[in-house]
Amino acid sequence: MTPLRRKLKAVMESGISDFRMIRPGDRIAVAVSGGQDSLALLNLLSDGFGFVTSDYSLLAVHVDMGFSQEEPSNGRVLEGHFRSMRVDYRIEKTAIADEVFSGRLRKNPCFVCSLLRRKRLYEIADREGCNKIATGHHRDDIIDTLLLNILYGRKIGTLYPVQPIFRNRLTLIRPFVYIEEARIKRFAGESGLPLLPRLCPQDGSSRRATVKDLLRSLQRKEKHADLRGNVFKSLYHVELKSFQALTQGQDFT
């Protein structure tokens, strides 16, 4: 076990323990998009956690979105990878891309795409007898989602580490809750995980990408401030009295 793998496993174990993500006997569907985050998650979950539990089973699930003619070849690469890991898997072909980029949905394709992909993932996990779904969302995703909701959604909220879904038949878990994206990318490269092309035509031009660019720009100007770390830590220091006073129309400045 490399030092990086050992470190990531320890941090994951803290998150899994803190939020009681995994229990003995769980059957976990791991959502594998083909990106490095989800492939790293599958890899790191594959050998259990000594201080939490190793008594669980995995099902790798890949939803083929139908973005281009290249996607079937991505599926074949993933299938070969799953087989080499000796992990149970399901690869489901869909026509979600056609539906998302139809004329009537072009105004907000990312939201609709995410909604349809999640719905299909939940259906597969339920059909296959899973009680948990693990996704590769990491600490940076939590930070970006918080800012997205504030700037565009007019609300304060972010991704949950643990979230009951599908009428409480399933539980969504995010074992990378404490891990930064850069570490995961480094681990994926170190481990030789497949590097698949990004096929979504919106990649790099979404609102999430805009928020990432904004934070990068601010960080370049504030070299001695850990801006991402500060945003994440703010979730632990919510001043409820300020919100209560504001909603009651009081001046709390």
VEXGUBA-130696 format. One record per residue: residue number from 1; residue in one letter; x, y, z of N, C-alpha, C in turn. Coordinates in steps of 0.1 Angstrom, whole numbers, plus 2048, in hexadecimal, padded with zeros to 3 digits. Layout:
# VEXGUBA-130696
{NUM, 'a', {X, Y, Z}, {X, Y, Z}, {X, Y, Z}},
...
//
This chain:
# VEXGUBA-130696
{1, 'm', {808, 7F4, 800}, {800, 800, 800}, {809, 80C, 800}},
{2, 't', {807, 815, 7F6}, {80F, 821, 7F5}, {80B, 82B, 800}},
{3, 'p', {814, 835, 804}, {810, 83F, 80E}, {804, 847, 80A}},
{4, 'l', {802, 84A, 7FD}, {7F6, 852, 7FA}, {7E9, 849, 7FB}},
{5, 'r', {7EA, 83C, 7F7}, {7DE, 834, 7F9}, {7DB, 832, 808}},
{6, 'r', {7E5, 831, 810}, {7E3, 82F, 81F}, {7DD, 83C, 825}},
{7, 'k', {7E1, 847, 820}, {7DC, 854, 825}, {7CD, 856, 821}},
{8, 'l', {7CA, 853, 814}, {7BC, 854, 810}, {7B3, 84A, 817}},
{9, 'k', {7B8, 83E, 819}, {7AF, 834, 820}, {7AD, 839, 82E}},
{10, 'a', {7B7, 83F, 835}, {7B5, 844, 843}, {7AB, 84F, 843}},
{11, 'v', {7AC, 859, 839}, {7A2, 864, 839}, {794, 85F, 836}},
{12, 'm', {793, 856, 82C}, {786, 850, 829}, {780, 84A, 835}},
{13, 'e', {788, 842, 83C}, {783, 83B, 848}, {77E, 845, 852}},
{14, 's', {784, 850, 854}, {77F, 85A, 85D}, {771, 85F, 859}},
{15, 'g', {76F, 862, 84C}, {762, 866, 847}, {758, 85B, 848}},
{16, 'i', {75B, 84F, 845}, {752, 844, 845}, {74D, 842, 854}},
{17, 's', {757, 843, 85D}, {754, 841, 86B}, {74C, 84D, 871}},
{18, 'd', {750, 859, 86E}, {749, 865, 873}, {73A, 865, 86F}},
{19, 'f', {737, 861, 863}, {729, 862, 85E}, {723, 855, 85D}},
{20, 'r', {729, 84A, 862}, {723, 83D, 862}, {71E, 839, 854}},
{21, 'm', {727, 83A, 84B}, {723, 838, 83D}, {722, 829, 839}},
{22, 'i', {72A, 820, 83F}, {72A, 812, 83B}, {728, 80A, 847}},
{23, 'r', {71F, 800, 846}, {71D, 7F6, 851}, {71F, 7E8, 84C}},
{24, 'p', {722, 7DF, 855}, {724, 7D1, 850}, {718, 7CC, 849}},
{25, 'g', {71A, 7C5, 83D}, {710, 7BF, 835}, {70B, 7C8, 82A}},
{26, 'd', {70F, 7D5, 829}, {70B, 7DE, 81F}, {70F, 7D9, 811}},
{27, 'r', {706, 7DB, 807}, {709, 7D9, 7F9}, {709, 7E7, 7F3}},
{28, 'i', {715, 7EB, 7EE}, {717, 7F8, 7EA}, {718, 7F9, 7DB}},
{29, 'a', {70F, 801, 7D5}, {711, 804, 7C6}, {71A, 810, 7C5}},
{30, 'v', {726, 80E, 7BE}, {72F, 819, 7BD}, {72C, 81F, 7AF}},
{31, 'a', {729, 82C, 7AF}, {725, 833, 7A2}, {733, 836, 79B}},
{32, 'v', {735, 830, 790}, {742, 832, 789}, {73E, 839, 77B}},
{33, 's', {741, 845, 77B}, {73F, 84D, 76F}, {749, 84B, 764}},
{34, 'g', {755, 847, 769}, {761, 845, 760}, {76B, 850, 763}},
{35, 'g', {768, 859, 76C}, {771, 863, 770}, {77A, 85E, 77B}},
{36, 'q', {785, 865, 77D}, {78F, 860, 786}, {78A, 85F, 795}},
{37, 'd', {781, 868, 799}, {77C, 868, 7A6}, {774, 85B, 7A9}},
{38, 's', {76B, 857, 7A0}, {763, 84B, 7A3}, {76B, 83F, 7A2}},
{39, 'l', {775, 83E, 798}, {77E, 833, 797}, {787, 831, 7A4}},
{40, 'a', {78C, 83C, 7A9}, {794, 83C, 7B5}, {78B, 837, 7C1}},
{41, 'l', {77F, 83C, 7C1}, {776, 837, 7CC}, {774, 828, 7CC}},
{42, 'l', {771, 823, 7C0}, {76F, 814, 7BF}, {77C, 80D, 7C3}},
{43, 'n', {787, 812, 7BF}, {794, 80C, 7C3}, {796, 80C, 7D2}},
{44, 'l', {794, 817, 7D8}, {797, 818, 7E6}, {78C, 811, 7EF}},
{45, 'l', {780, 80F, 7EA}, {776, 808, 7F1}, {778, 7F9, 7F0}},
{46, 's', {780, 7F5, 7E6}, {781, 7E6, 7E3}, {787, 7DD, 7ED}},
{47, 'd', {78F, 7E3, 7F6}, {796, 7DA, 800}, {792, 7DD, 80E}},
{48, 'g', {787, 7E4, 810}, {782, 7E5, 81E}, {789, 7EF, 827}},
{49, 'f', {784, 7F0, 833}, {78A, 7F9, 83D}, {78A, 7F2, 84A}},
{50, 'g', {797, 7F0, 84F}, {799, 7E8, 85B}, {792, 7ED, 867}},
{51, 'f', {792, 7FA, 869}, {78C, 800, 876}, {77D, 803, 875}},
{52, 'v', {777, 801, 869}, {769, 803, 867}, {763, 7F6, 864}},
{53, 't', {764, 7F1, 857}, {75F, 7E4, 854}, {764, 7E0, 846}},
{54, 's', {766, 7D4, 843}, {769, 7CF, 836}, {75E, 7C6, 831}},
{55, 'd', {753, 7C5, 83A}, {748, 7BC, 837}, {73E, 7C3, 82F}},
{56, 'y', {741, 7C5, 822}, {737, 7CB, 819}, {73B, 7C7, 80B}},
{57, 's', {731, 7C8, 802}, {734, 7C4, 7F4}, {732, 7D0, 7EB}},
{58, 'l', {738, 7CF, 7DF}, {738, 7DB, 7D6}, {732, 7D6, 7C9}},
{59, 'l', {72B, 7E0, 7C3}, {726, 7DF, 7B5}, {729, 7EB, 7AE}},
{60, 'a', {732, 7EA, 7A4}, {736, 7F6, 79C}, {72B, 7F9, 791}},
{61, 'v', {726, 805, 791}, {71B, 808, 787}, {71F, 814, 77F}},
{62, 'h', {71E, 811, 771}, {722, 81C, 768}, {715, 81E, 75F}},
{63, 'v', {711, 82B, 75F}, {705, 82F, 756}, {70B, 835, 749}},
{64, 'd', {709, 82E, 73E}, {70E, 833, 731}, {704, 83E, 72D}},
{65, 'm', {708, 84A, 72C}, {6FF, 855, 729}, {6FB, 857, 71A}},
{66, 'g', {703, 850, 712}, {701, 851, 703}, {705, 85E, 6FD}},
{67, 'f', {710, 864, 702}, {715, 871, 6FD}, {71B, 870, 6EF}},
{68, 's', {722, 866, 6EC}, {729, 865, 6DF}, {72B, 857, 6DC}},
{69, 'q', {730, 855, 6D0}, {734, 847, 6CB}, {740, 841, 6D3}},
{70, 'e', {747, 84A, 6DA}, {753, 846, 6E2}, {74E, 83F, 6EF}},
{71, 'e', {742, 842, 6F3}, {73E, 83D, 701}, {73E, 82E, 702}},
{72, 'p', {73A, 826, 6F7}, {73B, 818, 6F9}, {749, 813, 6FB}},
{73, 's', {753, 819, 6F5}, {761, 815, 6F8}, {765, 818, 706}},
{74, 'n', {760, 823, 70C}, {762, 826, 71A}, {75C, 81B, 722}},
{75, 'g', {750, 816, 71F}, {74A, 80B, 726}, {752, 7FF, 726}},
{76, 'r', {758, 7FC, 71A}, {761, 7F0, 719}, {76D, 7F1, 722}},
{77, 'v', {773, 7FD, 722}, {77F, 7FF, 72B}, {77B, 7FD, 73A}},
{78, 'l', {76F, 803, 73E}, {76B, 801, 74B}, {768, 7F2, 74E}},
{79, 'e', {761, 7EB, 745}, {75E, 7DD, 747}, {76B, 7D5, 749}},
{80, 'g', {775, 7D8, 741}, {782, 7D1, 743}, {788, 7D4, 751}},
{81, 'h', {787, 7E1, 755}, {78C, 7E5, 762}, {785, 7DE, 76D}},
{82, 'f', {777, 7DE, 76D}, {770, 7D7, 777}, {773, 7C8, 778}},
{83, 'r', {775, 7C2, 76D}, {778, 7B4, 76D}, {786, 7B1, 773}},
{84, 's', {78F, 7BA, 76F}, {79D, 7B9, 775}, {79D, 7BA, 784}},
{85, 'm', {793, 7C2, 789}, {792, 7C4, 798}, {78A, 7B9, 79E}},
{86, 'r', {783, 7B1, 796}, {77A, 7A6, 79B}, {76F, 7AC, 7A3}},
{87, 'v', {769, 7B7, 79E}, {75E, 7BD, 7A5}, {751, 7BB, 79D}},
{88, 'd', {746, 7B9, 7A3}, {739, 7B8, 79C}, {736, 7C5, 796}},
{89, 'y', {730, 7C5, 78A}, {72D, 7D2, 784}, {721, 7D1, 77B}},
{90, 'r', {71C, 7DD, 778}, {711, 7DF, 76E}, {714, 7EB, 766}},
{91, 'i', {713, 7EA, 759}, {714, 7F5, 74F}, {707, 7F6, 748}},
{92, 'e', {701, 802, 74A}, {6F3, 804, 744}, {6F3, 80E, 739}},
{93, 'k', {6EF, 80B, 72D}, {6EF, 815, 722}, {6E2, 81D, 723}},
{94, 't', {6E3, 82A, 721}, {6D7, 832, 721}, {6D7, 83C, 715}},
{95, 'a', {6CD, 843, 713}, {6CC, 84E, 709}, {6CA, 85B, 710}},
{96, 'i', {6D0, 85D, 71C}, {6CE, 869, 724}, {6D3, 875, 71C}},
{97, 'a', {6DF, 874, 715}, {6E5, 87F, 70E}, {6DB, 885, 704}},
{98, 'd', {6D4, 87C, 6FD}, {6CB, 881, 6F2}, {6BF, 889, 6F9}},
{99, 'e', {6BB, 884, 704}, {6B0, 88B, 70B}, {6B4, 898, 711}},
{100, 'v', {6C0, 899, 716}, {6C6, 8A5, 71D}, {6C8, 8B0, 713}},
{101, 'f', {6CD, 8AC, 707}, {6D1, 8B7, 6FE}, {6C6, 8B8, 6F3}},
{102, 's', {6BA, 8B4, 6F6}, {6AF, 8B7, 6ED}, {6AC, 8C6, 6EE}},
{103, 'g', {6A5, 8CC, 6E5}, {6A3, 8DA, 6E5}, {69C, 8E0, 6F1}},
{104, 'r', {693, 8D8, 6F7}, {68B, 8DE, 702}, {693, 8DE, 70F}},
{105, 'l', {69F, 8D6, 710}, {6A6, 8D6, 71C}, {6B4, 8DD, 71C}},
{106, 'r', {6B7, 8E3, 711}, {6C4, 8E9, 70F}, {6C7, 8F4, 719}},
{107, 'k', {6BD, 8FA, 71F}, {6BF, 905, 728}, {6C6, 901, 735}},
{108, 'n', {6C4, 8F5, 73A}, {6CA, 8F1, 746}, {6CE, 8E2, 745}},
{109, 'p', {6D7, 8DE, 73C}, {6D9, 8D0, 739}, {6E0, 8C9, 745}},
{110, 'c', {6E9, 8D0, 74C}, {6F1, 8C9, 757}, {6E8, 8C4, 762}},
{111, 'f', {6DE, 8CD, 765}, {6D4, 8C9, 770}, {6CC, 8BD, 76C}},
{112, 'v', {6C7, 8BD, 760}, {6BF, 8B2, 75B}, {6C7, 8A5, 759}},
{113, 'c', {6D3, 8A7, 754}, {6DC, 89B, 752}, {6DF, 894, 760}},
{114, 's', {6E2, 89C, 76A}, {6E5, 897, 777}, {6D9, 890, 77D}},
{115, 'l', {6CE, 896, 77B}, {6C1, 890, 780}, {6BE, 883, 77A}},
{116, 'l', {6BF, 882, 76D}, {6BC, 875, 766}, {6C7, 86B, 769}},
{117, 'r', {6D3, 86F, 76A}, {6DE, 865, 76D}, {6DC, 85F, 77B}},
{118, 'r', {6D9, 868, 785}, {6D7, 863, 792}, {6CB, 85A, 793}},
{119, 'k', {6C0, 85D, 78C}, {6B4, 855, 78D}, {6B7, 847, 788}},
{120, 'r', {6BF, 846, 77C}, {6C2, 839, 777}, {6CC, 831, 781}},
{121, 'l', {6D5, 838, 787}, {6DE, 832, 790}, {6D6, 82C, 79C}},
{122, 'y', {6CD, 834, 7A1}, {6C5, 82F, 7AD}, {6BD, 823, 7A9}},
{123, 'e', {6B7, 823, 79D}, {6AF, 818, 798}, {6B8, 80B, 797}},
{124, 'i', {6C4, 80C, 792}, {6CD, 801, 791}, {6D1, 7FB, 79E}},
{125, 'a', {6D5, 804, 7A7}, {6D9, 800, 7B5}, {6CD, 7F9, 7BC}},
{126, 'd', {6C1, 7FE, 7BB}, {6B6, 7F8, 7C1}, {6B3, 7EA, 7BB}},
{127, 'r', {6B3, 7EA, 7AE}, {6B1, 7DD, 7A7}, {6BB, 7D2, 7AB}},
{128, 'e', {6C7, 7D6, 7AD}, {6D2, 7CD, 7B0}, {6D4, 7CA, 7BF}},
{129, 'g', {6CA, 7CF, 7C7}, {6CA, 7CB, 7D5}, {6D5, 7D3, 7DE}},
{130, 'c', {6D9, 7DE, 7D9}, {6E2, 7E6, 7E1}, {6DA, 7EF, 7EB}},
{131, 'n', {6E1, 7F2, 7F6}, {6DA, 7FB, 800}, {6E2, 808, 801}},
{132, 'k', {6EE, 809, 7FB}, {6F6, 815, 7FB}, {6FB, 818, 7ED}},
{133, 'i', {6FC, 825, 7EA}, {703, 82A, 7DE}, {70E, 833, 7E2}},
{134, 'a', {71A, 830, 7DD}, {726, 838, 7E0}, {729, 840, 7D4}},
{135, 't', {72C, 84D, 7D5}, {730, 855, 7CA}, {73D, 85C, 7CD}},
{136, 'g', {744, 860, 7C3}, {752, 865, 7C4}, {752, 874, 7C7}},
{137, 'h', {747, 87A, 7CC}, {748, 888, 7D0}, {752, 88A, 7DB}},
{138, 'h', {75A, 894, 7DA}, {765, 897, 7E4}, {763, 8A4, 7EB}},
{139, 'r', {76D, 8A8, 7F3}, {76C, 8B4, 7FA}, {76A, 8C0, 7F1}},
{140, 'd', {771, 8C1, 7E6}, {770, 8CC, 7DD}, {762, 8CD, 7D7}},
{141, 'd', {75B, 8C1, 7D4}, {74E, 8C2, 7CF}, {744, 8C8, 7D9}},
{142, 'i', {746, 8C5, 7E6}, {73E, 8CA, 7F1}, {740, 8D9, 7F1}},
{143, 'i', {74C, 8DE, 7F0}, {74F, 8ED, 7F0}, {748, 8F3, 7E4}},
{144, 'd', {74A, 8ED, 7D8}, {745, 8F3, 7CC}, {735, 8F4, 7CC}},
{145, 't', {72F, 8E9, 7D1}, {721, 8E8, 7D2}, {71B, 8F2, 7DB}},
{146, 'l', {722, 8F5, 7E6}, {71D, 8FF, 7F0}, {71D, 90D, 7E9}},
{147, 'l', {728, 910, 7E2}, {728, 91D, 7DB}, {71E, 91E, 7CF}},
{148, 'l', {71D, 913, 7C8}, {713, 912, 7BD}, {705, 915, 7C3}},
{149, 'n', {701, 90F, 7CE}, {6F4, 911, 7D4}, {6F2, 920, 7D8}},
{150, 'i', {6FD, 926, 7DE}, {6FC, 934, 7E2}, {6FA, 93D, 7D6}},
{151, 'l', {703, 93B, 7CC}, {704, 944, 7C1}, {6F8, 943, 7B7}},
{152, 'y', {6F4, 936, 7B5}, {6EA, 934, 7AA}, {6DD, 92E, 7B0}},
{153, 'g', {6DE, 927, 7BB}, {6D2, 920, 7C0}, {6CA, 928, 7CB}},
{154, 'r', {6D0, 933, 7CF}, {6CA, 93C, 7DA}, {6C7, 934, 7E6}},
{155, 'k', {6D0, 92B, 7EA}, {6CE, 924, 7F6}, {6DC, 920, 7FC}},
{156, 'i', {6DD, 91D, 809}, {6E9, 918, 80F}, {6E8, 909, 812}},
{157, 'g', {6F0, 902, 80A}, {6EF, 8F3, 80C}, {6FA, 8ED, 803}},
{158, 't', {6FD, 8E0, 806}, {707, 8D9, 7FE}, {704, 8CA, 7FE}},
{159, 'l', {70D, 8C2, 7F9}, {70C, 8B4, 7F8}, {70C, 8AE, 806}},
{160, 'y', {704, 8A4, 809}, {704, 89D, 816}, {70E, 892, 815}},
{161, 'p', {715, 88F, 821}, {71E, 884, 821}, {716, 877, 820}},
{162, 'v', {70A, 877, 827}, {701, 86B, 827}, {6F3, 871, 824}},
{163, 'q', {6EC, 86A, 81B}, {6DE, 870, 817}, {6D5, 864, 813}},
{164, 'p', {6CA, 862, 81B}, {6C0, 858, 817}, {6B9, 85D, 80A}},
{165, 'i', {6B7, 854, 801}, {6B1, 857, 7F4}, {6A7, 84C, 7F0}},
{166, 'f', {6A1, 84E, 7E4}, {698, 844, 7DE}, {68E, 83F, 7E8}},
{167, 'r', {687, 848, 7EF}, {67D, 845, 7F9}, {683, 83D, 804}},
{168, 'n', {690, 840, 808}, {697, 83A, 813}, {69B, 82B, 811}},
{169, 'r', {699, 827, 804}, {69D, 819, 802}, {6AD, 818, 800}},
{170, 'l', {6B3, 824, 7FD}, {6C1, 824, 7FA}, {6C7, 830, 802}},
{171, 't', {6D4, 82F, 804}, {6DB, 83A, 80B}, {6E7, 83D, 803}},
{172, 'l', {6E8, 84A, 7FF}, {6F4, 84F, 7F8}, {6FF, 853, 801}},
{173, 'i', {70B, 84E, 7FE}, {717, 851, 807}, {722, 857, 7FE}},
{174, 'r', {72A, 860, 805}, {735, 866, 7FE}, {742, 865, 806}},
{175, 'p', {749, 859, 805}, {755, 856, 80D}, {760, 860, 80B}},
{176, 'f', {760, 868, 800}, {76B, 872, 7FE}, {768, 87F, 805}},
{177, 'v', {75F, 880, 80E}, {75A, 88C, 814}, {766, 895, 819}},
{178, 'y', {771, 88F, 81E}, {77C, 896, 824}, {788, 898, 81A}},
{179, 'i', {787, 893, 80E}, {793, 891, 805}, {792, 89B, 7FA}},
{180, 'e', {79D, 8A2, 7F8}, {79E, 8AC, 7ED}, {79F, 8A5, 7DF}},
{181, 'e', {79A, 8AC, 7D5}, {79B, 8A7, 7C7}, {7A9, 8A4, 7C3}},
{182, 'a', {7B3, 8AD, 7C6}, {7C0, 8AB, 7C1}, {7C7, 89E, 7C6}},
{183, 'r', {7C4, 89B, 7D3}, {7C9, 88E, 7D8}, {7C3, 882, 7D0}},
{184, 'i', {7B7, 883, 7CD}, {7B0, 878, 7C6}, {7B6, 876, 7B8}},
{185, 'k', {7B8, 881, 7B1}, {7BF, 881, 7A4}, {7CD, 87B, 7A5}},
{186, 'r', {7D4, 87F, 7AF}, {7E1, 87A, 7B1}, {7E1, 86B, 7B3}},
{187, 'f', {7D8, 866, 7BB}, {7D6, 858, 7BE}, {7D3, 850, 7B1}},
{188, 'a', {7C9, 856, 7A9}, {7C5, 84F, 79D}, {7D1, 84D, 793}},
{189, 'g', {7DA, 858, 792}, {7E5, 857, 78A}, {7EF, 84C, 78F}},
{190, 'e', {7F1, 84D, 79C}, {7FB, 843, 7A3}, {7F6, 835, 7A1}},
{191, 's', {7E9, 833, 7A1}, {7E3, 825, 7A0}, {7E1, 820, 792}},
{192, 'g', {7E4, 829, 788}, {7E2, 825, 77A}, {7D3, 822, 776}},
{193, 'l', {7CA, 829, 77C}, {7BC, 828, 779}, {7B9, 82C, 76B}},
{194, 'p', {7AF, 827, 764}, {7AC, 82B, 757}, {7A9, 83A, 756}},
{195, 'l', {7AE, 840, 74C}, {7AB, 84F, 749}, {7A3, 850, 73D}},
{196, 'l', {796, 852, 73F}, {78C, 852, 734}, {789, 860, 72F}},
{197, 'p', {787, 862, 723}, {784, 870, 71D}, {776, 875, 723}},
{198, 'r', {775, 882, 725}, {769, 888, 729}, {760, 88A, 71D}},
{199, 'l', {754, 885, 71D}, {74C, 885, 711}, {741, 890, 711}},
{200, 'c', {73E, 895, 71D}, {733, 89E, 71E}, {736, 8AB, 717}},
{201, 'p', {72E, 8B0, 70E}, {731, 8BD, 707}, {731, 8C9, 710}},
{202, 'q', {72B, 8C8, 71C}, {72B, 8D3, 725}, {737, 8D3, 72F}},
{203, 'd', {73F, 8C9, 72E}, {74B, 8C8, 737}, {753, 8D5, 736}},
{204, 'g', {756, 8DB, 741}, {75F, 8E7, 742}, {757, 8F4, 740}},
{205, 's', {74A, 8F3, 73D}, {743, 900, 73A}, {736, 901, 743}},
{206, 's', {736, 8F8, 74E}, {72A, 8F8, 757}, {72C, 903, 762}},
{207, 'r', {722, 905, 769}, {722, 90E, 774}, {72C, 909, 77F}},
{208, 'r', {72D, 8FC, 781}, {737, 8F7, 78A}, {745, 8FA, 786}},
{209, 'a', {748, 8FA, 779}, {755, 8FD, 774}, {758, 90C, 776}},
{210, 't', {74D, 914, 775}, {74E, 923, 778}, {752, 925, 786}},
{211, 'v', {74C, 91E, 78F}, {74F, 920, 79E}, {75D, 91C, 7A0}},
{212, 'k', {762, 911, 79A}, {76F, 90C, 79C}, {779, 917, 797}},
{213, 'd', {776, 91D, 78C}, {77F, 927, 786}, {77F, 933, 78F}},
{214, 'l', {774, 937, 795}, {773, 942, 79E}, {77C, 940, 7AA}},
{215, 'l', {77B, 934, 7B0}, {783, 931, 7BC}, {792, 931, 7B9}},
{216, 'r', {795, 92C, 7AD}, {7A3, 92C, 7A9}, {7A9, 93A, 7A8}},
{217, 's', {7A0, 942, 7A1}, {7A4, 950, 79F}, {7A6, 958, 7AD}},
{218, 'l', {79D, 955, 7B6}, {79E, 95C, 7C3}, {7AB, 956, 7CB}},
{219, 'q', {7AD, 949, 7C9}, {7B9, 943, 7D0}, {7C6, 949, 7CB}},
{220, 'r', {7C7, 94C, 7BE}, {7D3, 952, 7B9}, {7D6, 95F, 7BF}},
{221, 'k', {7CB, 967, 7C2}, {7CD, 974, 7C8}, {7CF, 973, 7D7}},
{222, 'e', {7CA, 968, 7DE}, {7CB, 967, 7EC}, {7D4, 95B, 7EF}},
{223, 'k', {7E1, 95C, 7EC}, {7EA, 950, 7EC}, {7EC, 94A, 7FA}},
{224, 'h', {7EA, 952, 804}, {7EC, 94D, 812}, {7DF, 949, 819}},
{225, 'a', {7D4, 949, 812}, {7C7, 945, 818}, {7C3, 938, 811}},
{226, 'd', {7BF, 92E, 81A}, {7B9, 922, 815}, {7AB, 923, 812}},
{227, 'l', {7A7, 929, 807}, {799, 92D, 804}, {790, 920, 804}},
{228, 'r', {794, 916, 7FD}, {78B, 90A, 7FD}, {78A, 904, 80B}},
{229, 'g', {795, 903, 812}, {794, 8FE, 820}, {78B, 907, 828}},
{230, 'n', {78C, 914, 826}, {783, 91D, 82E}, {774, 91B, 82B}},
{231, 'v', {771, 919, 81F}, {763, 917, 81B}, {75E, 90A, 821}},
{232, 'f', {766, 8FF, 821}, {762, 8F2, 826}, {760, 8F3, 835}},
{233, 'k', {76A, 8FA, 83C}, {769, 8FC, 84B}, {75D, 904, 84F}},
{234, 's', {759, 90D, 846}, {74D, 916, 849}, {741, 90D, 84C}},
{235, 'l', {740, 901, 846}, {735, 8F8, 848}, {734, 8F4, 857}},
{236, 'y', {73F, 8F5, 85E}, {73F, 8F1, 86C}, {73D, 8FD, 875}},
{237, 'h', {73C, 909, 870}, {73A, 915, 878}, {72F, 91D, 873}},
{238, 'v', {723, 917, 872}, {717, 91F, 86D}, {711, 927, 879}},
{239, 'e', {710, 934, 877}, {70A, 93C, 881}, {6FB, 93D, 87F}},
{240, 'l', {6F4, 934, 886}, {6E6, 933, 884}, {6DE, 93F, 889}},
{241, 'k', {6E3, 946, 893}, {6DD, 952, 898}, {6DC, 95D, 88D}},
{242, 's', {6E6, 95E, 885}, {6E6, 967, 87A}, {6DA, 964, 870}},
{243, 'f', {6D9, 957, 86D}, {6CE, 954, 863}, {6C1, 956, 869}},
{244, 'q', {6BF, 952, 876}, {6B2, 954, 87D}, {6AF, 963, 87E}},
{245, 'a', {6B8, 96B, 881}, {6B6, 97A, 881}, {6B2, 97F, 874}},
{246, 'l', {6B9, 97B, 869}, {6B6, 980, 85C}, {6A8, 97B, 858}},
{247, 't', {6A4, 96F, 85A}, {697, 96A, 856}, {68C, 971, 85E}},
{248, 'q', {68F, 977, 869}, {685, 97E, 871}, {685, 98D, 86E}},
{249, 'g', {68E, 991, 865}, {68E, 99F, 861}, {696, 9A7, 86B}},
{250, 'q', {69F, 9A2, 873}, {6A6, 9A9, 87D}, {6B4, 9AE, 877}},
{251, 'd', {6B9, 9B9, 87C}, {6C6, 9BE, 878}, {6D0, 9B8, 881}},
{252, 'f', {6D9, 9AF, 87B}, {6E2, 9A8, 884}, {6F1, 9AC, 880}},
{253, 't', {6F2, 9B7, 879}, {700, 9BC, 876}, {706, 9C3, 882}},
//
